[in-house]
Structures are given as structure tokens and as C-alpha cells.
Amino acid sequence: MLMQTQLCELFTQKTGNGVSRTALCPYLQKLGTNRKKKTWYSSQAATERGQKLREEYWEKIKDIEPEKSVFLD
């Protein structure tokens, strides 16, 4: 994903108009996009089905030793 400074430079190259990082957001919104991160909270997490799936998951992994786990970011 491009950084804001890179987006500003690309915008200047494509349009011939310079834009600051703070002014970039309205332009991105006009294009139907934004730079905000999506929330980590799922709308399905609070549902009864979501709770049941979470409980089933924790039941499956409760006996796995942490030393044998691999965490990906």
C-alpha cells in the first residue's frame, strides 16, 4: 500500500497540482476511497453464531502448547 507522501507525489505527477498530506483525504474521498484502517471488530462477532464459533475454536485449541504455536501478523 502506498504511503501518504507517495500518494501526494503521484497526485502531483498525474494532475500537475501539488497537494499536502492533510489535503489528500478529501481527494481520496471524492474518488470513493480513503486511507482509514478498517475496524478490527466484526459485525458478526456479537451474534449468537459468532459467539458459538468462538467457543468451539477455544475448545479445539485449549490443549495446544504455546511453544508449538506460530503467530502471523
N, C-alpha and C positions, 0 to 999 in steps of 0.2 A: 504494500500500500504506500502511496506517495505521501511524503511529509508535507505539512502546510507550506513550508518555504519552497519546496519543489513545485507544488501546485501554483503558487504565486508566480514563479518563474515561467512555468508552462503557459499560464494565463497571459502573461505579458508577451511571450513569443507568439501565441496564436492570435491575440487581439490587437497587439501594439499598445495596449493600455496597461500601465502598471497598477498593481493592487497590493495593499498591505494584507497581512495575515488576518487582521480584525475585519477588514472589508471583504475578505474572501467568502465568509459564511453566507451572506445574502446572495452572492452569485451562485454558490453551490445549491442553495435552496431553490433559486429560480430554475436551475437545471434538474430539480427533483431529487437531489441527493444532499447529504450533509456529512459532517465529519464526527458526529457524536457516536459514542460507543453504544452498542445495544446493551440493554439491561441483562444482568445475569439471572434474573428471576423469571421463570417461565410462567406463563398464564395458566398452564396446566398443572403446576406444582401444587396448588392449593385444592385441586379437585380430589374427590374420593378415590378415583382411579390412580391419580398421581401418588397419593399417599400409600395406596396399596402396593404399587410398583416399587416405591422407595423401601417399604418394609420388606418386601420379597428380596430386593437387592441386598439389603443389610443382612438379612438372614443367610443368604448364599455366601457372603464374604466374611462373615464373623469369625470363622476359624482360620482364615488365611493369615499367615505370619507377616508382619510388616516388612521384615527383611526380604521376603520373596516378592514384594510388590514393586512395580515400576510405575512411576508417575510421569505423565506427559503434560506439558503446558500448551 
